[in-house]
Each structure stands twice: as structure tokens, then as C-alpha cells.
Amino acid sequence: MSNSLVRAELEKDSISVVKLVALIVEEAQSRRASDIHIDTQSAALRVRYRIDGQLDDFYLVPKRLHQELISRIKILAALRTDEHQSPQDGRFRLVLENRPVDIRVSVAPTYYGENAVLRLLCDNAEAFTLKTLGFSEKNVAKIQQALKKPYGMILATGPTGSGKTTALYALLKILNTKDSAIITIEDPIEYAVDGIQQIQVNSHAGLSFASGLRGILRQDPNIIMVGEIRDPETASIAVNAALTGHLLLSTLHTNDAATTLPRLLDMKIESYLVASTINAVIGQRLVRKICPSCKLEKHITSAEMESLGNVISEETLLSADKFYFGQGCAECGNTGYSGRVGIHEVIIPDPEIRDAILSKNSSARIKTIAIKKGMSSMIEDGFAKTKLKWS
């Protein structure tokens, strides 16, 4: 979709805010944006799209439209239009070209007035599989092995926006059978999934991850998903749930898979509990893919090869015969990139790794053991993907 429709609306003397919001969302969807940022500034509103993880400026909206624009978004998301001093969260659905688009909304007060961030959610959570998310065959086999255990913890780790929750939904899809009772506690609920009971965190009503998890345990579940382990209380309840016959899935903010294990120790979980409950830890990132329309072969200098050799094994480096880059074209908005794919590392604790956890070894030591046992680091996994056609 050309951005001429949005610009044409902005250039009118009488702008329809209802139409403007719809056009901004429609263009964001057509450009594969994951988020729309409507930032309030002193003289105008700045509209930015996050495409393949990168934020870029698109429009300046006249400041006189600030209240109308934010109010329109609040109305769509069923938020209070008379509340201007507190953050509000909601969601709504638009039908664009006969296809529904679910949108999560966050409105927050800032120095120059309220801003809004709109997250565009995938309209088909059922399409998620480990393969489509970029997991290698080796990592898929490891995860499937962990999913067969009737109890324990499977954790997805990484920074914000690395696809952790999406990975958990892919696991829930595998586990969602007629003989399993699955309950989740999420903040927010990203996707509605048939056959799964999903609970939304509500801080105003006193429903937190910890209190929600306590309630879930009285609902006779086989499988539990906790949106995030962010405090010692939630971590303690989650570990106890995993010990008492439940398979528990959750996320944790750490830089890599190995750091997850000492992080749980920092949350006051005893080392013997960590060692006995962890079935698998998935570390991940999302990286941009080179645009297939403008991909060109790249010559790698000796200095670049030496730099790669510091982070990649010699065997892996020697297996690469060609490198590429995107020069930029109309198809990718002159960025040289189109779409993203996940890179992963998966730790399945074996006796040696469990002994390292019991001894409270560092994350570096645990990672060394895991690599020795056959784990491919995220860098190695990403490098392997350069030889595959992910476009």
C-alpha cells in the first residue's frame, strides 16, 4: 500500500480522525510493522512504525489533532476517555481487506500529553510451529524430548521483543490435546487459543502472576503457562508447581540460555530445586533477513574473517562459501532487509550440567559444558542460517 492515502488525508483542510487511524493501521499492516508509535512532541505528533525490529519515522500529524487522535484510539480499545494522568491498556480489532487484525494498545501520559503505542498481533496463532519460527532440526528434537516429560519447567529467555511468548505459543500448540488441561496466566493475552483457558493479569483487582498461579493450581491443570517470571514469589510458586506434577512453561529476561540458571538462584530458588525442575532452556533472538529482491554477494575481508573467528568455531567458519548483503530496493523500503527469523540455543540439563548448577557454577561455565555436550550457540545457529533460504 502506498503511503499517499495517509498523506492525502493529512493534507486535507478537514481531516477525518476516524479515517486517519484506520489508514495508519492499514499501512502499518501492509508494511509488516509490528508496532505503531504515536509520540507526542511540542509542536506535532510523530508517527513511527517498527518494521523488522527497527523504528522509522513516517508522518508528522498536526498538534491540533492530538486529543481527537488519542480519544479515537481509546474509544476503539474501550479505555476511559476522561482519564489523562494514568497509563491504560486495552485492545481492539479492525477488519482490513476482509482480514481481522488484533491490536494491543498502550496509552501513557508524557510531558507533552498522552502518547499511544499499538502492537499489531498476528491474526493466526495456529500458524506458529517450531519450524516456521526458525528452530533447527536439532533444536526441535531437543524441545520435543523436553515436552514429553509430564512435569518440570521449560523456559524461553531473551530480551524484550525476541519472540519468547510466540515460541511458548508454538509449544502450547503441540501440547494442546484433548487429554490435557492447559491454563495460562498472561500480561497481556497475546493470542486467543481454542482449547486453552487463558487468564489476564489484573493489577487493579489484585490478580498478579503469583496470585493467579496459586489459583491455577486449584484448577487441576496438567500444563501451565506463566507469561513471565519476574520476581522471587512467582519463581518460587512456579518451581513448586513443576515439582508437584505440572509441566510449566514461562519466560525470563536473560541474555542467553546459560544465564537463566544462575538467575533463578538470584531469585532465592535453591540450587537443588533449579537442578531438578528444569527440563529445557531456550535462548533466542530475532534477526533481520536479507531482502531476496536486492541480495548481492559480498566479499569478506581478512579482518572480517578474523573477527568472525573470535565468535565462531573454525569448522563452522570454513563451511561457509558465500556471504551476501542487501543493497536496498523498493520492495524492502531501501533497508536491504525483509522479515525476521529466530536464532536459538537450547540447553537440556544432563547430569554434568545439573552438577554445575548444584555447585553454583557461573553461567560461562554452564555454557561451556553445554557447548561441549553439543549445544549450538545463538551465534553458531545464526551463522548456520546464512546457508539456508529463509526468504
Summary of the structure (lengths in Angstrom):
residues: 391
radius of gyration: 23.0
end to end distance: 20.8
largest distance: 71.0
contacts: 1217
relative contact order: 0.10
helix: 37%
strand: 29%
